[in-house]
Amino acid sequence: MTETTLADLGWSDHFQRQLSTDDTGEPMRIHAVNRRDVEALSTHGSEALVTKEETGTFAVGDWVIADGARVLRLLDRTTLIKRLAAGDATRPQLIAANVDTLAIVTSCNDDFNVARLERYLAMALSAGCTPLVVLTKADQSDDPDSYRKAAEAMSPLVTAIALDARDPEESRKLEPWCRQGQTLALVGSSGVGKTTIQNALTGIEDDTQGIREDDAKGRHTTTARALRPTLAGGWLVDTPGMRELRLSEAADGIEAVFADIAEIAASCRFSDCKHETEPGCAIKAALESGDIDPDRLRRWQKLEREEQHNAEAIHVAHARFKRLGKQAKSGKARGDWKRGGWTD
């Protein structure tokens, strides 16, 4: 039996450089995050690890240094995919870490939504991942190539592949992105075929569910994120279907997706131009000449407003926590602890 190496698990020079002579533990890669512990892989198998930090501070795919069953420290990531948690304007939800390629899975039907795909692209690019759009149900479309072209037209950084996910050989077209040392993550709506693709790439037979015929939407099959080995020698992260994708700290990704518009906006006379009634607005001029699609411009402006709002909310929250921390520290120094918290 071939021995598993750190390189097999996705270890690279990026992580090797973070090791020091003071480290007493061994590198392990997290493959599952639970409420009270995390599960991690080493060269000799899987272990459950406890940590002093909240488990929500770790992501599937993270590398840690562990001693026995304890996490000693988290290693710096190469990439981090995250979004704002549902119903919370300030708390990020970590989706996966150290992912090389983010496969955005949609279908050649009503699930194909340019605005939603642009959000996923912004998330991928802000995380530092290579974006890949996977178009399933190509066998059920009269013109799957039109969907592929529409996906690739969103950004020169996008590669798109149309396939029939029910055919394992078709799904294995994705193997170049999950070979030895490479990690591929799947994101997208429920019912688009993520679990079917995962089954083909890993050989693991998880249950799948179909979509509703009336709106092309599906039910959740995957309920938790997990890092799994692929038949091609790499790793795959499947994720639950996302009904809501609220971006977190994605300014760089938004600018990359809308690089054409951002470049024009940089030519406006005023750096804080709102592209409404200001003189010398390059965006208005481009609209009048037909160089910008009005719908695409509106989507860019919506994401820009949302990003600014979220950034301000996060800044306010951080300032509040910092202030409370100082108050708690000051109260502790005075010994003013009462049941229920520190008093002023």
N, C-alpha and C positions, 0 to 999 in steps of 0.2 A: 504494500500500500504506500503511495507517495505521501511524504510528509508535507503538511501545509506550512508555507512560509509566510512571513509578514507581507512580502510582495504579492503573494496570492490574495491576501486580504485587502490590498489596495495601498499598502505602505509605500511611501516615496521619500525622496531626499528632503522634501518640504518638512516632513515629520521627523526624519532622522536628525536634521539640524537642530531640532528643539530638545533633544536629549542632553542630559548633563551627567557628570560623574556623581552628582548628588542623588540621582534617581535610584530608588531602592526597589521599585516595582517593575512591571513589564508592560509593554504596549498592548492594548486590546481595543477592538473596534466594536462600538455599540450596534447591535442589530435589533434591539427592541427597547422601548421606553415604557415603563409601567408607572403606576401611581406611587409605589413605595421603593422601587428599585429599577435598575437598568440591567439588561442582559447584553453581554459582550463576548466577542470571539477572540481567541488567542490562537497560537500555533498548535495548542493541544486541546482545543475544544471550546465549549460555551460555558459561561458562568454567570450567575446572578450577582450583581454588585450593589452595595449600598453606598450612599453618598451623603455628605453633610449638606450639599446644595439641594434645592428642589429639583426633582427629576425633569421638570419642564425647562430647565436651563440646558438640557442635553437634547441632541437630535439623533435620530437614526443615521448612522454613517460616521458619527463622531469617533475620534481617536482619543483614548485616555491612557494615563499611566495608572495601573492598579496594583495593589499589594494584597495578595490573598483575595478577600471578598470586598475590599474597600477601594473606592476611587480616590486616588491621591491628587490628580490634577487633569484638567482638560487641555489638550493640545490645540494650538491655533489651527483654524480651518483653512482649507483652500477655497471653498465655496460654502454659502449658507443660504438655503431656500427658506423663506419665511413669509408670513402674511400677518395682518392684524387679526386677532382672535375675534370670533363672531360676537357681536354685541359689546365689544370693548374697544374704545377709540385709542387706547394707549398700550395695550399688552400684546407683544408679538407672539405668534404661535410658530414654533420652529417645525419645519416640515422634513427637511433632510439636510445633511451636511456632507461635504467632500464628494459631491456629485459632479461628474464630468459633463454629462449630457442630460438635459431635461427634455423628455419626450412629452409634448403636449398632444394628448389624444382627443380627437374629435371625429365626427362621422360625416360621410358624404350624404347628409340629409339636413333636416331642420336644426340639428344641433350645431351646425357650422355657423359660428357667430363671430364676425370680424372684431367687434368691440371686445368680446371676451378673450379672444385669441391675443389681441394686443396687450391685454392685462397680463396674461400668462407670459408673453414675450418680455414685457418689462420686468416681471418677476425673475425670469431666467437670466436676463442680461444684468440686472442689478446684483444678482447672486454671483455672477461670474461664470455661469454655466453656458455650454453650447446649446442653443435652442434647436429642437427637432420637432416638426409638426407631423404627427402620424394620423392619416385619414383612413378610418376603418369603414367597413360596409361598402367598399369600392365595387363589389360584385352586384350591389343592389342599386347602383347609380347608372344612369344612361351616359353620363359624361364625367367620370371621376377625375379626368385630367384637368377639367375646369376648376375643381376644388383645389387641386394641387397648385395650379398656377395662381389662384387667388391667395393661397397661403404664402407662397413665395413672394408675391407682389407686396406683401406687408413690410418686408425688410430684406435687404440684400444679405443679411446675416442668417436668414432662415433657409433650412433645407426641409423639404416636405416629401413624404412618401405615402402613396395610396396603396392600400392592401385589403385583403379579406382576412380578418383576424381569426376566423373560424378554421382557416387552412393553416396548420402549424408551419408548413414550409413558407408561407407568405409572411407570418410573424417573424420567422427567423431572418428576414431581411434586416432586422434590427440588431443582429449579432455583432456587426462591426463596432457598435457603440457599447457593448458590454462584454468585451473580451478580457483576457487576463489583466488585472490591475485597473480596469475601467469600471466605473459605476454609472448606471443609467437609472433615472427616476421617471416614473409614469405619473402624470397628473391629467385631470380632465373631469368631465361630468360623469355621473353614474350612467351605466348602461352603454357606454361607447366602446367597450371591449378591452379595458385595461387588464382585467383579471384573465381574460382569454389569452391575451398577449403574454402575460406573466406565466401562465401555464405552459405555453409553448417554449418560452425562453428558459424556464427553470426545470421543467419536467414535473412540477408540483401541481396536483390537480385540485385547486380550490373551486368552490361552487361559483357558478355564474348565473346571472339573471338577465332576462331580455328587457326590451324597452317597451314603453307604452306606444301603441301605434298612433294615438291621436296627437302627441306632441314630441315624439322622438326622445322622451326623457326616460331614465331608468331608475331602479332602486339601488340603494347602496349594497354592494356585495362585500368589498373590503371594508373592515371596520377599524383597522389600526395599521399604522405604517410598520413595515418590517424590511430588513435587509436580507436578501436571499441570494444564494449562489446561482449563477446561470450555467447552462450547459456549455457555453462558449468559454467559460473560465473566469468571467467577471462577476459583477454584482448588480442586483436589481432592487430598487425600492418601489413598491406599489403603494398607492395612497388611496384613502377613501375619496369618493366623488365629492367635489366641492360645489355647493350651491351658491356660495358667496365668496368672492375673492377680493378682499380689501388689501391693497398694497401697503407695504411697510418699508419706509426708507428706500424708495425706488426711484428717486429723482434721476440717477444716472441711467437706469434702465428705460425710463420714459423718454429721456433725451435720445437714447440710442435707437429706440423704435421709431421715433418721429424725427430722425436726424435731418431730413429734408426740410421740415417746417422749422425746426430749431435753428438751422443755418440761416434761413430767411429772416427769422425773428431777430437774429443777431445784427441784422442790417438796419433795424429800426432806428430812427433818430434818437429816441429816448430809451435808455436801458430798462426802465420800468414801464414800457409801453403796454397798455392793456389791449391793444389792437381793436380799438373801438372808434374813437373820434380824434385820436391824437394825430397831429400833422407828421408827415414823414414816416408813416407806418408802412413797412415793407410787406407785412402780411396782407394789409388791405389792398395794396397794389398787386400782389400776387393773386389775390382772389379775383380782382377785376380782370386780370389778364388770363385767368383760367389755369394758372400754374399750381394752384392748390385746390384740392377737392374740398368743398364746404363741409361735407359730413366728416371727413378725416380731421379737418381743423377743429370741429366741435368736439370730437372724441379726445383730441390732444388737450384742448382747453379744459375739458372735464377732468381728465387725469391730473393735469397740472394743479387745478383748484383743489382736488381731493388730496394730492400729495402735500400741498401747502397747509391745508387744514390739519391733516394727520401729524405733520411735523410740528406744528404749533402746539397741538394737544399733547404730544409726547414731551416737548420741551417744558410745558407747564407741569406735567406730572413729575418729571425728573426733578424740577426745582422744588416741588412740594415735598417729595420724598427726602431730598437733601436737607431741607429745612427741618423736617420732622426728626431726621437723624441727628442733626446738631442739637435740637431741643432734648432729645432722649439722652444724648451724651452729656449735656450740661446738667440735666436732672440727676443723672447717675452720679456725677461728681459731687452733687450737693446731698445725695442720699434721699431725694424726694420721691422715692417709689411708693406708690399706693396700689392697693388692689385694683386692677383694671388698667394700669398704665402709669406713666410719669405725670406728675403735676407741675404746673407752671410756678 
